[in-house]
């Protein structure tokens, strides 16, 4: 048996030879919809949403 399947990182180029998780990076998983299961690299994110876990924070969100 091999390890866990690699998950694709959202925003990687279609011709990227290694569009998967990289060691030393921090990711969050997208849940629901067409991008379900893909990862978003948040290693250098300036701020992180507080409150509800997994909720998207953006303009107009309360």
PyMOL Python script that loads the backbone (N, CA, C, O; Angstrom):
from pymol import cmd

cmd.read_pdbstr("""\
ATOM      1  N   UNK A   1       0.850  -1.179   0.000  1.00  0.00           N
ATOM      2  CA  UNK A   1       0.000   0.000   0.000  1.00  0.00           C
ATOM      3  C   UNK A   1       0.893   1.239   0.000  1.00  0.00           C
ATOM      4  O   UNK A   1       1.882   1.294   0.731  1.00  0.00           O
ATOM      5  N   UNK A   2       0.549   2.218  -0.808  1.00  0.00           N
ATOM      6  CA  UNK A   2       1.301   3.463  -0.849  1.00  0.00           C
ATOM      7  C   UNK A   2       0.701   4.448   0.142  1.00  0.00           C
ATOM      8  O   UNK A   2      -0.314   4.152   0.772  1.00  0.00           O
ATOM      9  N   UNK A   3       1.318   5.614   0.286  1.00  0.00           N
ATOM     10  CA  UNK A   3       0.830   6.636   1.207  1.00  0.00           C
ATOM     11  C   UNK A   3      -0.482   7.232   0.750  1.00  0.00           C
ATOM     12  O   UNK A   3      -1.101   6.761  -0.205  1.00  0.00           O
ATOM     13  N   UNK A   4      -0.893   8.268   1.443  1.00  0.00           N
ATOM     14  CA  UNK A   4      -2.136   8.949   1.093  1.00  0.00           C
ATOM     15  C   UNK A   4      -2.018   9.583  -0.286  1.00  0.00           C
ATOM     16  O   UNK A   4      -0.926   9.980  -0.693  1.00  0.00           O
ATOM     17  N   UNK A   5      -3.134   9.682  -1.013  1.00  0.00           N
ATOM     18  CA  UNK A   5      -3.075  10.334  -2.326  1.00  0.00           C
ATOM     19  C   UNK A   5      -2.734  11.812  -2.156  1.00  0.00           C
ATOM     20  O   UNK A   5      -3.145  12.443  -1.182  1.00  0.00           O
ATOM     21  N   UNK A   6      -1.986  12.354  -3.101  1.00  0.00           N
ATOM     22  CA  UNK A   6      -1.623  13.766  -3.044  1.00  0.00           C
ATOM     23  C   UNK A   6      -2.821  14.606  -3.447  1.00  0.00           C
ATOM     24  O   UNK A   6      -3.569  14.245  -4.356  1.00  0.00           O
ATOM     25  N   UNK A   7      -2.997  15.729  -2.765  1.00  0.00           N
ATOM     26  CA  UNK A   7      -4.100  16.632  -3.079  1.00  0.00           C
ATOM     27  C   UNK A   7      -3.574  17.835  -3.835  1.00  0.00           C
ATOM     28  O   UNK A   7      -2.531  18.391  -3.487  1.00  0.00           O
ATOM     29  N   UNK A   8      -4.283  18.229  -4.851  1.00  0.00           N
ATOM     30  CA  UNK A   8      -3.890  19.351  -5.719  1.00  0.00           C
ATOM     31  C   UNK A   8      -4.057  20.678  -4.983  1.00  0.00           C
ATOM     32  O   UNK A   8      -4.996  20.850  -4.206  1.00  0.00           O
ATOM     33  N   UNK A   9      -3.146  21.610  -5.231  1.00  0.00           N
ATOM     34  CA  UNK A   9      -3.202  22.941  -4.644  1.00  0.00           C
ATOM     35  C   UNK A   9      -3.929  23.869  -5.609  1.00  0.00           C
ATOM     36  O   UNK A   9      -3.543  23.985  -6.773  1.00  0.00           O
ATOM     37  N   UNK A  10      -4.976  24.528  -5.130  1.00  0.00           N
ATOM     38  CA  UNK A  10      -5.755  25.456  -5.939  1.00  0.00           C
ATOM     39  C   UNK A  10      -4.855  26.587  -6.418  1.00  0.00           C
ATOM     40  O   UNK A  10      -4.061  27.125  -5.646  1.00  0.00           O
ATOM     41  N   UNK A  11      -4.976  26.943  -7.680  1.00  0.00           N
ATOM     42  CA  UNK A  11      -4.206  28.036  -8.255  1.00  0.00           C
ATOM     43  C   UNK A  11      -2.910  27.594  -8.906  1.00  0.00           C
ATOM     44  O   UNK A  11      -2.225  28.408  -9.525  1.00  0.00           O
ATOM     45  N   UNK A  12      -2.559  26.320  -8.781  1.00  0.00           N
ATOM     46  CA  UNK A  12      -1.343  25.856  -9.460  1.00  0.00           C
ATOM     47  C   UNK A  12      -1.606  25.820 -10.961  1.00  0.00           C
ATOM     48  O   UNK A  12      -2.725  25.561 -11.403  1.00  0.00           O
ATOM     49  N   UNK A  13      -0.561  26.082 -11.732  1.00  0.00           N
ATOM     50  CA  UNK A  13      -0.704  26.094 -13.187  1.00  0.00           C
ATOM     51  C   UNK A  13      -1.058  24.713 -13.714  1.00  0.00           C
ATOM     52  O   UNK A  13      -0.668  23.699 -13.135  1.00  0.00           O
ATOM     53  N   UNK A  14      -1.794  24.679 -14.809  1.00  0.00           N
ATOM     54  CA  UNK A  14      -2.207  23.397 -15.383  1.00  0.00           C
ATOM     55  C   UNK A  14      -1.017  22.574 -15.860  1.00  0.00           C
ATOM     56  O   UNK A  14      -1.108  21.349 -15.949  1.00  0.00           O
ATOM     57  N   UNK A  15       0.100  23.236 -16.170  1.00  0.00           N
ATOM     58  CA  UNK A  15       1.281  22.500 -16.640  1.00  0.00           C
ATOM     59  C   UNK A  15       2.378  22.401 -15.573  1.00  0.00           C
ATOM     60  O   UNK A  15       3.516  22.043 -15.879  1.00  0.00           O
ATOM     61  N   UNK A  16       2.031  22.721 -14.321  1.00  0.00           N
ATOM     62  CA  UNK A  16       2.988  22.607 -13.214  1.00  0.00           C
ATOM     63  C   UNK A  16       3.344  21.130 -13.029  1.00  0.00           C
ATOM     64  O   UNK A  16       2.444  20.303 -12.877  1.00  0.00           O
ATOM     65  N   UNK A  17       4.629  20.780 -13.039  1.00  0.00           N
ATOM     66  CA  UNK A  17       5.007  19.378 -12.912  1.00  0.00           C
ATOM     67  C   UNK A  17       4.733  18.798 -11.516  1.00  0.00           C
ATOM     68  O   UNK A  17       4.697  17.577 -11.358  1.00  0.00           O
ATOM     69  N   UNK A  18       4.540  19.650 -10.509  1.00  0.00           N
ATOM     70  CA  UNK A  18       4.279  19.165  -9.149  1.00  0.00           C
ATOM     71  C   UNK A  18       3.238  20.068  -8.480  1.00  0.00           C
ATOM     72  O   UNK A  18       3.591  20.876  -7.622  1.00  0.00           O
ATOM     73  N   UNK A  19       1.944  19.941  -8.864  1.00  0.00           N
ATOM     74  CA  UNK A  19       0.906  20.835  -8.349  1.00  0.00           C
ATOM     75  C   UNK A  19       0.317  20.395  -7.006  1.00  0.00           C
ATOM     76  O   UNK A  19      -0.837  20.697  -6.704  1.00  0.00           O
ATOM     77  N   UNK A  20       1.100  19.691  -6.212  1.00  0.00           N
ATOM     78  CA  UNK A  20       0.599  19.109  -4.967  1.00  0.00           C
ATOM     79  C   UNK A  20       1.231  19.773  -3.747  1.00  0.00           C
ATOM     80  O   UNK A  20       2.068  20.665  -3.881  1.00  0.00           O
ATOM     81  N   UNK A  21       0.825  19.331  -2.556  1.00  0.00           N
ATOM     82  CA  UNK A  21       1.346  19.864  -1.302  1.00  0.00           C
ATOM     83  C   UNK A  21       2.871  19.830  -1.269  1.00  0.00           C
ATOM     84  O   UNK A  21       3.498  18.898  -1.772  1.00  0.00           O
ATOM     85  N   UNK A  22       3.456  20.868  -0.664  1.00  0.00           N
ATOM     86  CA  UNK A  22       4.903  20.955  -0.529  1.00  0.00           C
ATOM     87  C   UNK A  22       5.261  20.997   0.953  1.00  0.00           C
ATOM     88  O   UNK A  22       4.561  21.638   1.737  1.00  0.00           O
ATOM     89  N   UNK A  23       6.332  20.331   1.345  1.00  0.00           N
ATOM     90  CA  UNK A  23       6.757  20.368   2.755  1.00  0.00           C
ATOM     91  C   UNK A  23       7.068  21.802   3.183  1.00  0.00           C
ATOM     92  O   UNK A  23       7.575  22.598   2.393  1.00  0.00           O
ATOM     93  N   UNK A  24       6.760  22.118   4.430  1.00  0.00           N
ATOM     94  CA  UNK A  24       7.055  23.435   4.968  1.00  0.00           C
ATOM     95  C   UNK A  24       6.026  24.501   4.639  1.00  0.00           C
ATOM     96  O   UNK A  24       6.214  25.664   4.997  1.00  0.00           O
ATOM     97  N   UNK A  25       4.952  24.136   3.972  1.00  0.00           N
ATOM     98  CA  UNK A  25       3.887  25.078   3.622  1.00  0.00           C
ATOM     99  C   UNK A  25       2.657  24.767   4.465  1.00  0.00           C
ATOM    100  O   UNK A  25       2.494  23.641   4.934  1.00  0.00           O
ATOM    101  N   UNK A  26       1.793  25.757   4.661  1.00  0.00           N
ATOM    102  CA  UNK A  26       0.558  25.569   5.428  1.00  0.00           C
ATOM    103  C   UNK A  26      -0.623  25.699   4.476  1.00  0.00           C
ATOM    104  O   UNK A  26      -0.683  26.630   3.674  1.00  0.00           O
ATOM    105  N   UNK A  27      -1.565  24.757   4.569  1.00  0.00           N
ATOM    106  CA  UNK A  27      -2.704  24.723   3.650  1.00  0.00           C
ATOM    107  C   UNK A  27      -4.015  24.621   4.421  1.00  0.00           C
ATOM    108  O   UNK A  27      -4.051  24.129   5.549  1.00  0.00           O
ATOM    109  N   UNK A  28      -5.088  25.092   3.797  1.00  0.00           N
ATOM    110  CA  UNK A  28      -6.449  24.822   4.252  1.00  0.00           C
ATOM    111  C   UNK A  28      -7.168  24.135   3.110  1.00  0.00           C
ATOM    112  O   UNK A  28      -6.856  24.370   1.943  1.00  0.00           O
ATOM    113  N   UNK A  29      -8.130  23.286   3.439  1.00  0.00           N
ATOM    114  CA  UNK A  29      -8.838  22.507   2.434  1.00  0.00           C
ATOM    115  C   UNK A  29     -10.146  23.190   2.058  1.00  0.00           C
ATOM    116  O   UNK A  29     -10.898  23.630   2.927  1.00  0.00           O
ATOM    117  N   UNK A  30     -10.414  23.275   0.758  1.00  0.00           N
ATOM    118  CA  UNK A  30     -11.689  23.794   0.266  1.00  0.00           C
ATOM    119  C   UNK A  30     -12.734  22.688   0.421  1.00  0.00           C
ATOM    120  O   UNK A  30     -12.458  21.522   0.139  1.00  0.00           O
ATOM    121  N   UNK A  31     -13.930  23.058   0.869  1.00  0.00           N
ATOM    122  CA  UNK A  31     -14.975  22.070   1.124  1.00  0.00           C
ATOM    123  C   UNK A  31     -16.244  22.474   0.397  1.00  0.00           C
ATOM    124  O   UNK A  31     -16.717  23.602   0.535  1.00  0.00           O
ATOM    125  N   UNK A  32     -16.790  21.554  -0.372  1.00  0.00           N
ATOM    126  CA  UNK A  32     -18.035  21.789  -1.092  1.00  0.00           C
ATOM    127  C   UNK A  32     -17.798  22.416  -2.449  1.00  0.00           C
ATOM    128  O   UNK A  32     -16.806  23.116  -2.654  1.00  0.00           O
ATOM    129  N   UNK A  33     -18.681  22.172  -3.345  1.00  0.00           N
ATOM    130  CA  UNK A  33     -18.595  22.763  -4.671  1.00  0.00           C
ATOM    131  C   UNK A  33     -17.576  22.085  -5.568  1.00  0.00           C
ATOM    132  O   UNK A  33     -17.062  21.010  -5.257  1.00  0.00           O
ATOM    133  N   UNK A  34     -17.298  22.731  -6.677  1.00  0.00           N
ATOM    134  CA  UNK A  34     -16.427  22.154  -7.700  1.00  0.00           C
ATOM    135  C   UNK A  34     -14.981  22.010  -7.240  1.00  0.00           C
ATOM    136  O   UNK A  34     -14.246  21.186  -7.786  1.00  0.00           O
ATOM    137  N   UNK A  35     -14.555  22.790  -6.252  1.00  0.00           N
ATOM    138  CA  UNK A  35     -13.166  22.751  -5.789  1.00  0.00           C
ATOM    139  C   UNK A  35     -12.992  21.904  -4.530  1.00  0.00           C
ATOM    140  O   UNK A  35     -11.941  21.948  -3.891  1.00  0.00           O
ATOM    141  N   UNK A  36     -14.001  21.150  -4.180  1.00  0.00           N
ATOM    142  CA  UNK A  36     -13.977  20.316  -2.981  1.00  0.00           C
ATOM    143  C   UNK A  36     -12.728  19.442  -2.943  1.00  0.00           C
ATOM    144  O   UNK A  36     -12.430  18.726  -3.899  1.00  0.00           O
ATOM    145  N   UNK A  37     -12.007  19.506  -1.838  1.00  0.00           N
ATOM    146  CA  UNK A  37     -10.835  18.666  -1.649  1.00  0.00           C
ATOM    147  C   UNK A  37      -9.527  19.312  -2.073  1.00  0.00           C
ATOM    148  O   UNK A  37      -8.456  18.829  -1.704  1.00  0.00           O
ATOM    149  N   UNK A  38      -9.591  20.396  -2.841  1.00  0.00           N
ATOM    150  CA  UNK A  38      -8.346  21.071  -3.215  1.00  0.00           C
ATOM    151  C   UNK A  38      -7.840  21.894  -2.035  1.00  0.00           C
ATOM    152  O   UNK A  38      -8.598  22.228  -1.124  1.00  0.00           O
ATOM    153  N   UNK A  39      -6.558  22.214  -2.064  1.00  0.00           N
ATOM    154  CA  UNK A  39      -5.928  22.953  -0.983  1.00  0.00           C
ATOM    155  C   UNK A  39      -5.614  24.378  -1.410  1.00  0.00           C
ATOM    156  O   UNK A  39      -5.373  24.644  -2.587  1.00  0.00           O
ATOM    157  N   UNK A  40      -5.619  25.291  -0.450  1.00  0.00           N
ATOM    158  CA  UNK A  40      -5.210  26.671  -0.674  1.00  0.00           C
ATOM    159  C   UNK A  40      -3.994  26.921   0.211  1.00  0.00           C
ATOM    160  O   UNK A  40      -4.027  26.644   1.409  1.00  0.00           O
ATOM    161  N   UNK A  41      -2.928  27.441  -0.375  1.00  0.00           N
ATOM    162  CA  UNK A  41      -1.706  27.747   0.363  1.00  0.00           C
ATOM    163  C   UNK A  41      -1.935  29.023   1.164  1.00  0.00           C
ATOM    164  O   UNK A  41      -2.177  30.081   0.583  1.00  0.00           O
ATOM    165  N   UNK A  42      -1.860  28.938   2.491  1.00  0.00           N
ATOM    166  CA  UNK A  42      -2.047  30.094   3.367  1.00  0.00           C
ATOM    167  C   UNK A  42      -0.777  30.390   4.159  1.00  0.00           C
ATOM    168  O   UNK A  42      -0.825  31.048   5.198  1.00  0.00           O
ATOM    169  N   UNK A  43       0.345  29.906   3.670  1.00  0.00           N
ATOM    170  CA  UNK A  43       1.604  30.075   4.379  1.00  0.00           C
ATOM    171  C   UNK A  43       1.898  31.537   4.671  1.00  0.00           C
ATOM    172  O   UNK A  43       2.349  31.864   5.768  1.00  0.00           O
ATOM    173  N   UNK A  44       1.655  32.415   3.721  1.00  0.00           N
ATOM    174  CA  UNK A  44       1.974  33.832   3.897  1.00  0.00           C
ATOM    175  C   UNK A  44       0.730  34.704   3.998  1.00  0.00           C
ATOM    176  O   UNK A  44       0.774  35.893   3.681  1.00  0.00           O
ATOM    177  N   UNK A  45      -0.373  34.120   4.437  1.00  0.00           N
ATOM    178  CA  UNK A  45      -1.611  34.891   4.580  1.00  0.00           C
ATOM    179  C   UNK A  45      -1.425  35.955   5.663  1.00  0.00           C
ATOM    180  O   UNK A  45      -0.917  35.661   6.745  1.00  0.00           O
ATOM    181  N   UNK A  46      -1.834  37.181   5.373  1.00  0.00           N
ATOM    182  CA  UNK A  46      -1.650  38.293   6.304  1.00  0.00           C
ATOM    183  C   UNK A  46      -2.535  38.150   7.533  1.00  0.00           C
ATOM    184  O   UNK A  46      -2.091  38.388   8.656  1.00  0.00           O
ATOM    185  N   UNK A  47      -3.783  37.763   7.320  1.00  0.00           N
ATOM    186  CA  UNK A  47      -4.711  37.598   8.434  1.00  0.00           C
ATOM    187  C   UNK A  47      -5.457  36.298   8.254  1.00  0.00           C
ATOM    188  O   UNK A  47      -5.578  35.779   7.144  1.00  0.00           O
ATOM    189  N   UNK A  48      -5.947  35.788   9.338  1.00  0.00           N
ATOM    190  CA  UNK A  48      -6.742  34.561   9.295  1.00  0.00           C
ATOM    191  C   UNK A  48      -8.107  34.856   9.874  1.00  0.00           C
ATOM    192  O   UNK A  48      -8.218  35.588  10.857  1.00  0.00           O
ATOM    193  N   UNK A  49      -9.148  34.299   9.282  1.00  0.00           N
ATOM    194  CA  UNK A  49     -10.493  34.563   9.802  1.00  0.00           C
ATOM    195  C   UNK A  49     -10.649  34.028  11.216  1.00  0.00           C
ATOM    196  O   UNK A  49     -10.120  32.971  11.559  1.00  0.00           O
ATOM    197  N   UNK A  50     -11.378  34.770  12.021  1.00  0.00           N
ATOM    198  CA  UNK A  50     -11.670  34.306  13.365  1.00  0.00           C
ATOM    199  C   UNK A  50     -13.153  33.982  13.439  1.00  0.00           C
ATOM    200  O   UNK A  50     -13.927  34.383  12.570  1.00  0.00           O
ATOM    201  N   UNK A  51     -13.534  33.276  14.448  1.00  0.00           N
ATOM    202  CA  UNK A  51     -14.939  32.923  14.589  1.00  0.00           C
ATOM    203  C   UNK A  51     -15.195  31.523  14.123  1.00  0.00           C
ATOM    204  O   UNK A  51     -14.560  30.578  14.590  1.00  0.00           O
ATOM    205  N   UNK A  52     -16.121  31.382  13.205  1.00  0.00           N
ATOM    206  CA  UNK A  52     -16.529  30.065  12.738  1.00  0.00           C
ATOM    207  C   UNK A  52     -15.398  29.377  11.973  1.00  0.00           C
ATOM    208  O   UNK A  52     -14.805  29.952  11.061  1.00  0.00           O
ATOM    209  N   UNK A  53     -15.121  28.158  12.359  1.00  0.00           N
ATOM    210  CA  UNK A  53     -14.073  27.402  11.674  1.00  0.00           C
ATOM    211  C   UNK A  53     -14.544  27.040  10.278  1.00  0.00           C
ATOM    212  O   UNK A  53     -15.652  26.533  10.103  1.00  0.00           O
ATOM    213  N   UNK A  54     -13.710  27.296   9.291  1.00  0.00           N
ATOM    214  CA  UNK A  54     -14.038  26.946   7.917  1.00  0.00           C
ATOM    215  C   UNK A  54     -14.890  27.982   7.199  1.00  0.00           C
ATOM    216  O   UNK A  54     -15.212  27.806   6.024  1.00  0.00           O
ATOM    217  N   UNK A  55     -15.257  29.047   7.877  1.00  0.00           N
ATOM    218  CA  UNK A  55     -16.071  30.072   7.234  1.00  0.00           C
ATOM    219  C   UNK A  55     -15.192  31.017   6.436  1.00  0.00           C
ATOM    220  O   UNK A  55     -14.083  31.348   6.855  1.00  0.00           O
ATOM    221  N   UNK A  56     -15.682  31.446   5.299  1.00  0.00           N
ATOM    222  CA  UNK A  56     -14.943  32.405   4.484  1.00  0.00           C
ATOM    223  C   UNK A  56     -15.211  33.809   5.024  1.00  0.00           C
ATOM    224  O   UNK A  56     -16.359  34.184   5.259  1.00  0.00           O
ATOM    225  N   UNK A  57     -14.156  34.569   5.216  1.00  0.00           N
ATOM    226  CA  UNK A  57     -14.310  35.948   5.672  1.00  0.00           C
ATOM    227  C   UNK A  57     -13.983  36.862   4.506  1.00  0.00           C
ATOM    228  O   UNK A  57     -12.945  36.711   3.862  1.00  0.00           O
ATOM    229  N   UNK A  58     -14.844  37.785   4.242  1.00  0.00           N
ATOM    230  CA  UNK A  58     -14.617  38.701   3.145  1.00  0.00           C
ATOM    231  C   UNK A  58     -15.452  39.944   3.329  1.00  0.00           C
ATOM    232  O   UNK A  58     -16.113  40.102   4.355  1.00  0.00           O
ATOM    233  N   UNK A  59     -15.433  40.827   2.355  1.00  0.00           N
ATOM    234  CA  UNK A  59     -16.212  42.051   2.453  1.00  0.00           C
ATOM    235  C   UNK A  59     -17.688  41.752   2.711  1.00  0.00           C
ATOM    236  O   UNK A  59     -18.297  40.932   2.023  1.00  0.00           O
ATOM    237  N   UNK A  60     -18.241  42.416   3.692  1.00  0.00           N
ATOM    238  CA  UNK A  60     -19.645  42.258   3.998  1.00  0.00           C
ATOM    239  C   UNK A  60     -19.977  41.073   4.881  1.00  0.00           C
ATOM    240  O   UNK A  60     -21.144  40.876   5.218  1.00  0.00           O
ATOM    241  N   UNK A  61     -18.988  40.271   5.271  1.00  0.00           N
ATOM    242  CA  UNK A  61     -19.297  39.129   6.139  1.00  0.00           C
ATOM    243  C   UNK A  61     -19.346  39.603   7.589  1.00  0.00           C
ATOM    244  O   UNK A  61     -18.578  40.479   7.987  1.00  0.00           O
ATOM    245  N   UNK A  62     -20.237  39.030   8.364  1.00  0.00           N
ATOM    246  CA  UNK A  62     -20.406  39.430   9.776  1.00  0.00           C
ATOM    247  C   UNK A  62     -20.200  38.251  10.669  1.00  0.00           C
ATOM    248  O   UNK A  62     -20.299  38.376  11.889  1.00  0.00           O
TER     249      UNK A  62
END
""", "prot")
cmd.dss("prot")
cmd.show_as("cartoon", "prot")
cmd.util.cbc("prot")
cmd.orient("prot")
